[in-house]
Amino acid sequence: MPTTHPNVTVIDHPLVQHKLTIMRRRETSTASFRQLLREIAMLLCYEATRDLELELVDIETPIQAMQAPMLTGKKLVFASILRAGEGLLDGMLDLVPAARVAHVGLYRDPNTLAAVEYYFKAPDDMGNRRVIVLDPMLATANSAIAAIDRLKEAGATDMKFVCLLASPEGVENLSGHHPDVPIVSAAVDECLNDHGYIVPGLGDAGDRMFGTK
């Protein structure tokens, strides 16, 4: 595995790595891929939310009164980069159902590999929330950079980027443009090929999740 960039946290938990290996297999079905992505999203969410603030509140258990920790501070927004980000979004919402959701619609121009925006919708109070940007693949990072640019224009100031797989080139590109946005990934693979796909990767996450080509 390539040397990890200081801006990246790689989740090497055995369950994450086991599920990722199954997802990489060519023969894994669409239904299995979709379910595994949802499960891994929950595990990635644990790491992405590790530093959320807590406060002690007074409660009563069936035995006695006590002070116990509950979430405080900024509320969460999950920002899904369409369409593949929806696979991570489902698992994240399973864990944090009260989170708000933003959507950034982008497609990659097949000739230039540049990101082209076609849709954007986000909560009004982005500056008061922690935003976790979701896209399974950090390949060239052009889509991630465009999405984060757009979210910052909407007022977001506190962000993380969560993906399933990253390339070293994508990590360098995203970190160069947005060094203030930490990256959480299940793996950093070897490189990009001439078509902008992660190698060895797992193919196109959106196609595998939705059964399209």
N, C-alpha and C positions, 0 to 999 in steps of 0.2 A: 504494500500500500504506500502511496506517495507520502512524503513528509507533510504533516498537517500544518496549515497556516495558523498563526497565533489568533486569528479572528474566528477560527472554526472550533466548535465542540463536536467531536465525533462520538456518537452513542454506541459504545462497544458492548452493550448488555447482551448476554447470550440469546435472549428471546428475540431481540431486534435483529441480530445477525442471522439467526436461524430462519426467521420469517423472510428476511431479505433474500437469502439464498434461494428459497422456494420461489419467490417472485422473479428472480433472475432466470429461472429455467424456462426454456422455450415452450415446453409442453404444459406449463401451468395454465389452467383455464381462465377465462374472463371472470367468472364468478369467484374463483379462488383468489385471483389477483386483487379484485376489488375488496374482498373481505380482509385479506392480509394487509392491504394498504390502510384500511380503516383501523385495524388492530395496531399496526406500527405507529399510526398517527397518535393514538392515545399514549403510547410509550414515549414518543418524541415530545408530546405535550408536557409530560412530567418534567423533562429537562428544560424546555423552553420557559416553563413557569416556576422554576426552582427558586428564583429570587423575588417572587411576589412578596409584598409586605404583609405582615400579620399584626394583629392587635389582640390583647386579652380582653375578653368580655365575660360578664357574670352570667352563669347558667346554673341550672339545678339538674343534677343527675337523679335517678331513682334513689340514690343513697344519700347525697348531700350537695350543698352548694359548692361551686368552685369557679375559678377563672380558667378559661380555655381559649386557645388561639382561633381566630377567624380572619379571613382575608380583609384587608383594608387598602387604602390608597387608590391608585388608578384602576379603573375598570378595563376589561379586555375588549379588543376588537380583533377578530380573525379576518385577515384580508386575503381572499382567495384569488389567485391569478387563474382566470378561466382559460381552458376548461379543466385541465388536469388537477388544479388546486382543490377542486371539489372533493376529490378522493381523500385528501388530508383533512378537509374541513369537517366531514362527517364524524371522523374519529375524535377530532378536537372538541366538537360540540357535545359528543357523548360524555366527555370529561368535564367540560365547562359549559353547560347548557344556557347559562345566563349571558354569555358573551354576545356582543353585537357582531355583525358580519358586514364586511365591505367586499365588493367585487370589482376586479380590474380585468376587463376583457382585452386580451392581447393575442395576436397571432404573429408567427414568425415568417417574414418574407422569405420564400424558398431560395431566392437568388442572392439577396444581400444578408440574410439572417438577422436583419434589423427587426425590432419589435414594432408592430403597428397597433395602436389602440382603437378599439371599436365600442367599448362600453366602460363606464365608471359610475359607481354608486357607493357612497360611504356615509356613515353617521356624521352629523353636523359638528360634534364636539371632539374631533379627532385629537386636538391638542391636549385634551384632558384625559386621554386614554393611552394604554400601552397597546401597540399594534404588532401582531404576529403575522408576518407575510408568509403565505403558503404556496408552494409549487413543488411537486415531487422531484423535478430535475433541475439542477443548476448546471447548465451546459455552457453556452457562451456567456450567460448572465445578462444578455441584452434585455430579455423580458423582465428579469428581476430588477435591473437598474431602472428601466422605464416605469415599472410599477411603483418602485420606491420614490422615484422622482415625482410621480403623480400624487402619491400619498402625502409626501412632504408639502406639495402645493396645497393640499387639502388641510394642512395644519398639523400633520403627524410629526412628532419630535422624538418619540420613544419607541423604537422598533427593533424587532428581531426577524431574521429570515429562517424559515424551517423548510428543509427539503429531505427527500429520501436518499438521493445520490447527488454528488457534486463532482465536477472535474477540477483539476488544479487551475486550469485556465479561467474557469468561471469564478472560482474563489478569488483569484488575483484581480479579475476584472471588477467584481462586485465590491471587494474590499478597497480597491483603488478609488472607485467612485463614491462609495458610502462606507468609510472606515468606522463610522459610528453605529453601524448595524451589524451585530454579531450574527454568525451563521451556526445553525444547529443541523447536523446531517447524520444519517446512519452510516455513510461511507463516503470517502473521497477516492474515486477511481483513478485509472492510469492517465487518461488523456482524452482529447476530442479527436474524432476522425475528420476527414475532409468535408463531410456533410453536416458537421456540427453536432454529432451524436456522441454521447459518453461511451467510452470503451473501458472495460467490457460491457458495462451498463446492463440494461434490461430491455432495450428497445424504446419505443415511444410509449410513455406512461399513459397518455390519454387514449391512444388506440387500444392498448392492452386493457385498460379499465372499462372502456365503453364498447369494446368489440368492433372497432372500426379500423380502416386502413387508409 
